[in-house]
Amino acid sequence: MTETAKYPMPRPMTPRSLPRPVRAAPPTPPSDSGTPYGPPGVPLDMEKLLAARLHAVKVRPYLASALFALQVVADRSVPTMAVDAYWRCYVSPGFVARTPVEELAGVWVHEVSHLLRDHHARGERYARENGQHGPGERSEMGVPRAEGWERLRRNIAADFEINDDIYGDGLPLPAGAVLPSLLGLPDGLLMEEYLRTASMSGLAADLAWLDCGSGADGQDRPWELGPDGAHGLSRQERDAVRFRVAEGIKGRPGAAPQGWRRWADEAFHPPQPWRQLLGAAVRSAAGAPGVGENHSYRRPSRRSASVPGVLLPSLRRTPPRVCIVIDTSGSVSDAELGSALLEVAAISRAVGGRRDLVSVISCDAAARVAVPLCRAENIELVGGGGTDLRSGFARALSSRPRPDVIVALTDGQTPWPSAQPPCRTVVGLFPRPARSVDEEDPDYTPDSPPPWARVVTIN
């Protein structure tokens, strides 16, 4: 088998004409007599590799700081190119020798995208939350074992997140690149959303060769140098690189795709951990009367064991329905409204990507119509007058079906409902000085949020 990197090419074909990924035999371990990654003794063509990086900088100038921060490590045991959490880029000399410069530039951008989007930490966090730990292993036939399969799933999902918008405009799409369309999934989702919405079990044998390193999924590889190895970046240096890239994207917003602009916004203003903040509401909704009455055959009921030959459905818990009331009064700045939209997108992800469960109300002195969530960046926020969120709460509670959670994003300069709503309430406050001054009433001090609301500060 020839070396194929992230993009196997046993015969010419394109993802458009290919309904499934190319089935490739798993790589065999390297040996002294020769490897599947090139004949022994092939030196790394550093001039060609760096020329490809310069081409990547030319076509993606907003990624220049990150591309130049990568530390190259030549290693024949790496299938193609891979990265670790310390911004080392491990490169196979044989892969560089066979790959055209333009495609090498695309691989540079692919690998650095894993690091900028912090797939290492996100992969580890997903494994912790879902009880998936352990080293990647392969069976005798080359099919990933349980731990190795989970590593591969995270690698595929991370590739889905970045491959849908990094190619084109000077970076050719390689044949066999893994795209969300391989599973009929939409573009523009995050790694965690792809992991939750697709099993990917049908891709196991086809993509067993895929390995972007621990920088893509959070599991260390044998060839990696680890935290004490040479040429690694410290945590502060890695954060500084991400900040510089985000600053460059925001300085020239028209030069980057929507996915990168959204990433840059969140790099400056990371959203709140809404999954934890809405956790109480999720538990409350799950235990409420009538919830859990939707039956599903995705997971058979445990009572099936008592009825041999009969498959009983289990009760399905529905995520909470969330209504977001956004303060659009004149005292809220455009930057704060932009932060509010980031929080809306994060709330949508916290309920499992179910946009049908999220609605948005613009409210200044009067509440507007509740708008179902399609995409957070397409929401039109209307307002600019005075502030009275009581009308927004009333509008949210009058909607049908009634929400399980109301999230109010405001600067706090508003009257609050006199009675506690019959659902969970979270108030996200835009920071303000301890004492706000009203020109007409210098002694005016805005009411603090009521004690029945969970209060968090929006960065």
C-alpha positions in Angstrom: 0.0 0.0 0.0 1.3 3.5 -0.8 1.3 6.2 1.7 -1.9 8.2 1.6 -1.8 10.6 4.5 -5.2 11.9 5.6 -6.4 11.5 2.0 -5.9 8.0 0.5 -5.6 7.9 -3.3 -5.4 4.3 -4.4 -7.2 5.4 -7.6 -8.3 8.9 -8.8 -11.7 9.9 -7.5 -13.4 12.8 -5.8 -15.7 13.0 -2.8 -18.5 14.1 -5.0 -18.3 10.9 -7.0 -17.6 8.8 -4.0 -20.5 7.9 -1.7 -18.3 6.2 0.8 -14.6 6.7 1.8 -12.0 4.7 0.0 -11.5 1.4 1.6 -7.8 1.1 2.4 -5.8 -1.6 4.2 -4.4 -0.6 7.5 -0.7 0.5 7.4 1.8 -2.1 8.5 4.5 -1.2 11.1 7.7 0.4 9.8 10.8 -1.8 9.5 14.4 -1.4 8.6 13.9 -3.0 5.2 11.3 -0.6 4.1 8.0 1.0 5.2 4.7 1.7 3.5 5.6 5.4 3.9 8.5 5.4 1.5 11.8 3.6 0.8 14.3 3.6 3.6 16.8 6.4 3.7 14.7 9.1 2.0 15.6 12.4 3.7 13.1 15.0 4.5 12.8 17.6 1.7 12.7 20.6 4.1 12.8 23.1 1.2 9.7 21.6 -0.4 7.9 21.4 3.0 8.6 25.0 3.9 7.7 26.1 0.3 4.3 24.5 1.0 4.0 26.4 4.3 4.7 29.6 2.5 2.0 28.8 -0.1 -0.4 28.1 2.8 0.5 31.5 4.3 -0.1 33.2 1.0 -3.6 31.8 0.5 -4.5 31.9 4.2 -2.7 35.0 5.6 -4.8 35.1 8.8 -3.3 31.7 9.8 0.3 32.9 9.3 1.2 33.2 13.1 0.0 29.7 13.7 1.7 28.1 10.7 5.0 29.7 11.6 4.6 28.6 15.2 4.6 24.9 14.3 7.8 23.0 15.0 8.7 20.4 12.4 9.9 17.0 13.6 10.8 14.4 10.9 9.6 10.9 11.8 9.3 7.9 9.5 6.8 6.2 11.8 4.2 8.9 11.1 1.8 7.9 8.3 1.7 11.5 6.8 1.6 14.6 9.0 0.4 14.8 12.5 0.4 17.3 15.4 0.5 17.0 19.2 -0.8 19.4 21.8 2.6 21.2 22.1 2.5 22.4 18.5 5.0 20.0 17.1 4.3 18.8 13.5 5.5 15.3 12.8 6.2 14.7 9.2 6.9 11.6 7.1 9.7 12.2 4.6 8.2 9.8 2.0 4.9 11.6 2.2 6.5 15.0 1.5 8.5 13.5 -1.4 5.3 12.3 -3.2 2.8 15.0 -2.4 2.5 18.2 -4.6 3.3 21.5 -3.0 -0.4 22.7 -3.2 -1.7 19.6 -1.5 1.0 19.9 1.2 -0.1 23.4 1.9 -3.6 22.1 2.4 -2.3 19.5 4.9 -0.4 22.3 6.8 -3.7 24.2 7.1 -5.5 21.1 8.1 -3.1 20.2 10.9 -2.8 23.7 12.3 -6.6 24.0 12.3 -6.8 21.1 14.8 -4.5 23.0 17.2 -6.2 26.4 16.8 -9.6 24.8 17.5 -8.2 23.0 20.6 -9.3 19.6 19.5 -6.8 18.0 21.9 -8.5 19.4 25.0 -12.0 19.1 23.5 -11.3 15.4 22.7 -10.1 14.7 26.2 -13.1 16.5 27.7 -15.5 14.5 25.5 -13.8 11.3 26.5 -14.1 12.2 30.2 -17.8 13.1 29.9 -18.6 9.9 28.1 -16.4 7.5 30.0 -14.0 6.8 27.1 -10.4 6.3 28.1 -7.5 4.1 27.2 -4.8 3.8 24.5 -5.7 3.2 20.9 -5.2 -0.4 19.9 -5.8 -2.5 16.9 -6.8 -6.1 16.6 -4.8 -8.7 14.6 -6.9 -7.8 11.5 -6.2 -4.1 11.7 -9.7 -3.2 12.9 -9.6 -0.7 15.8 -10.5 -2.1 19.2 -12.9 -0.2 21.5 -10.5 2.5 22.7 -8.9 2.8 19.3 -12.3 3.1 17.6 -13.3 6.0 20.0 -10.0 7.7 19.2 -10.8 7.3 15.5 -14.3 8.6 15.9 -13.0 11.8 17.5 -10.4 12.2 14.8 -13.0 11.8 12.1 -15.4 14.2 13.8 -12.6 16.8 14.2 -11.8 16.4 10.5 -15.5 16.9 9.6 -15.4 20.2 11.6 -12.5 21.7 9.7 -12.5 20.1 6.2 -15.9 21.6 5.2 -14.5 25.2 4.9 -10.7 25.2 4.7 -10.3 24.1 1.0 -10.8 26.1 -2.2 -9.3 29.5 -3.0 -5.8 28.2 -3.6 -6.0 25.0 -1.6 -7.2 22.1 -3.7 -9.5 19.5 -2.1 -7.6 16.2 -2.1 -9.3 13.1 -3.3 -10.6 11.0 -0.4 -10.8 13.9 2.1 -13.2 13.1 4.9 -16.2 15.4 4.7 -19.5 15.4 6.6 -21.3 14.6 3.3 -19.8 11.1 3.5 -22.4 10.3 6.2 -25.1 12.7 4.9 -24.4 15.2 7.7 -24.6 19.0 7.3 -21.6 21.2 7.1 -20.8 23.8 9.8 -21.2 21.6 13.0 -18.7 21.2 15.7 -16.7 18.0 16.5 -18.9 17.3 19.6 -22.1 17.7 17.5 -20.8 15.2 14.9 -19.9 12.8 17.7 -23.4 13.0 19.2 -25.3 12.8 15.9 -23.5 10.0 14.0 -22.2 6.6 15.0 -19.6 6.5 12.2 -19.4 2.7 12.7 -19.6 2.1 8.9 -16.3 4.0 8.5 -14.2 1.9 10.8 -12.5 -0.3 8.2 -12.4 2.5 5.6 -10.6 5.0 7.7 -8.5 2.9 10.1 -5.4 4.5 8.6 -6.5 8.1 9.7 -4.2 9.6 12.3 -3.7 13.3 12.8 -2.0 12.8 16.2 -3.0 13.7 19.7 -3.6 17.3 18.6 -6.8 16.0 16.8 -8.3 13.8 19.5 -6.4 14.1 22.8 -4.8 10.6 22.8 -1.0 10.4 22.9 0.9 8.5 20.2 4.1 6.5 20.6 6.1 8.8 18.3 5.2 12.0 20.2 7.8 13.7 22.3 5.4 14.6 25.1 5.4 17.6 27.4 9.2 17.3 28.3 10.4 16.9 24.7 12.2 19.6 22.7 10.7 22.3 20.6 7.3 22.3 22.3 5.3 25.5 23.1 4.2 26.3 26.6 0.5 26.8 27.4 1.0 30.6 27.5 2.7 30.5 24.0 -0.1 28.4 22.6 -2.7 30.8 23.9 -0.7 33.8 22.5 -0.7 32.2 19.0 -4.4 31.6 19.1 -5.0 35.2 20.3 -2.9 36.6 17.4 -4.7 34.5 14.8 -8.1 35.6 16.2 -7.0 39.2 16.2 -5.9 38.9 12.6 -9.3 37.4 11.6 -11.3 40.1 13.4 -9.1 42.8 11.8 -10.0 41.6 8.3 -13.3 39.8 8.8 -14.0 39.5 5.0 -10.9 37.4 4.4 -12.0 34.4 6.5 -14.9 31.9 6.2 -17.8 32.2 8.6 -16.5 29.2 10.6 -13.2 31.0 11.3 -15.0 34.3 12.1 -17.2 32.5 14.6 -14.1 30.8 16.1 -12.3 34.2 16.5 -15.3 35.7 18.3 -15.3 32.9 20.8 -11.6 33.1 21.2 -12.1 36.7 22.5 -15.3 36.0 24.3 -15.6 32.4 25.3 -19.3 31.5 26.0 -20.6 30.3 29.3 -20.6 26.6 30.1 -24.3 26.4 29.4 -24.5 22.6 29.6 -23.6 22.9 33.3 -25.7 26.0 33.8 -28.7 24.3 32.3 -28.0 21.0 34.1 -30.6 21.7 36.8 -33.2 22.6 34.2 -32.4 19.4 32.3 -32.8 17.3 35.4 -36.0 19.1 36.3 -37.4 18.7 32.9 -36.6 15.0 32.8 -38.5 14.5 36.1 -41.5 16.6 35.2 -44.9 15.0 34.6 -45.4 13.9 31.0 -41.7 14.1 30.1 -40.1 10.8 29.1 -43.4 9.5 27.7 -41.9 9.5 24.2 -40.9 5.9 23.4 -37.9 5.0 21.3 -36.5 1.8 19.9 -33.0 3.2 19.7 -32.3 1.7 23.1 -34.5 -1.3 24.1 -36.2 -1.2 27.5 -34.6 -3.2 30.3 -37.9 -4.9 30.8 -37.4 -6.7 27.4 -35.5 -9.4 29.3 -38.6 -10.5 31.1 -40.6 -10.9 27.9 -38.6 -13.3 25.7 -39.0 -12.7 21.9 -40.5 -9.2 22.4 -38.6 -6.0 21.9 -40.0 -3.2 24.2 -39.1 0.5 23.6 -37.5 2.6 26.3 -38.7 6.0 27.5 -36.8 8.8 25.8 -35.9 11.9 27.8 -36.4 15.2 25.9 -33.9 18.1 26.3 -35.4 21.2 27.9 -37.1 23.8 25.7 -35.2 27.1 26.1 -36.5 30.7 25.4 -33.8 33.3 25.3 -34.8 37.0 26.1 -32.1 39.4 24.8 -32.0 42.9 26.1 -31.8 45.2 23.0 -32.2 48.5 24.8 -30.1 51.5 24.1 -27.8 50.8 27.1 -26.6 47.5 25.5 -23.7 48.0 23.1 -23.3 46.3 19.7 -20.4 44.3 21.0 -22.5 43.0 23.9 -25.3 42.0 21.4 -22.6 40.1 19.5 -21.7 38.3 22.7 -25.3 37.5 23.2 -25.5 35.8 19.8 -22.4 33.7 20.8 -24.3 32.6 23.9 -27.3 31.7 21.8 -25.2 29.4 19.7 -23.6 27.9 22.8 -27.1 27.3 24.4 -28.1 25.5 21.2 -25.1 23.2 21.4 -25.9 22.6 25.1 -29.3 21.1 24.2 -27.7 18.7 21.7 -28.0 20.9 18.7 -31.8 20.8 18.8 -32.5 24.3 17.3 -36.2 23.5 17.4 -36.0 23.6 21.2 -34.5 27.2 21.3 -36.4 30.4 20.6 -35.2 34.0 20.8 -37.1 37.2 21.9 -35.7 40.7 21.4 -36.9 43.0 24.2 -36.3 46.6 25.1 -39.4 48.3 26.5 -41.6 45.9 24.6 -41.1 42.3 23.6 -40.9 41.3 20.0 -42.2 38.0 18.5 -40.4 34.9 19.6 -38.2 33.7 16.7 -37.3 30.0 16.4 -33.6 29.5 16.2 -32.2 28.7 12.7 -28.6 30.0 12.9 -27.5 32.4 15.6 -25.7 34.7 13.2 -28.9 35.2 11.2 -31.0 36.4 14.1 -32.2 40.0 13.7 -32.2 41.8 17.1 -34.7 44.7 17.2 -34.8 47.4 19.8 -32.8 50.4 21.0 -35.3 52.1 23.3 -35.9 51.7 27.1 -35.7 48.6 29.1 -38.4 46.4 30.6 -37.7 42.7 30.5 -41.0 42.0 32.2 -42.7 42.0 28.8 -40.1 39.6 27.5 -40.8 37.2 30.4 -44.5 37.5 29.7 -44.1 36.8 26.0 -41.9 33.8 26.8 -44.4 32.3 29.2 -47.3 32.8 26.8 -45.6 30.9 24.0 -46.8 27.3 23.3 -45.3 24.9 24.2 -44.1 26.8 27.3 -40.4 26.8 27.8 -38.7 24.7 30.5 -36.0 27.4 30.9 -35.9 31.2 30.4 -32.4 32.7 29.8 -32.3 36.5 30.0 -29.2 38.2 28.6 -29.2 41.8 29.9 -27.1 44.6 31.5 -29.4 44.4 34.5 -30.9 47.9 34.2 -34.5 46.7 34.0 -37.5 46.0 36.3 -37.9 42.3 37.1 -41.0 40.2 37.3 -42.6 40.5 40.8 -43.3 36.7 40.9 -41.0 33.8 40.1 -41.8 32.2 36.7 -43.1 28.6 36.7 -39.8 27.4 35.1 -36.1 27.7 35.7 -34.5 31.1 35.0 -30.9 32.0 34.2 -29.8 35.6 34.0 -26.6 36.4 32.0 -25.4 39.9 33.0 -23.2 42.1 30.9 -20.7 43.6 33.3 -21.4 47.2 34.5 -19.8 49.5 37.1 -21.0 48.9 40.6 -23.1 52.0 40.5 -24.9 53.3 37.4 -25.7 56.9 37.1 -29.0 58.3 35.7 -28.8 61.9 34.6 -32.4 62.5 35.6 -32.1 60.7 39.0 -28.5 60.6 40.3 -29.6 58.4 43.2 -31.0 55.7 40.9 -29.6 52.2 41.4 -30.8 49.4 39.2 -32.5 46.5 40.9 -30.3 43.4 41.2 -31.7 40.2 39.6 -34.2 38.4 41.9 -33.0 35.6 44.2 -34.9 32.9 42.3 -32.7 33.4 39.2 -29.4 31.8 38.6 -27.0 34.7 37.7 -23.8 34.4 35.6 -21.6 37.2 34.2 -21.2 37.3 30.4 -17.5 37.9 29.5 
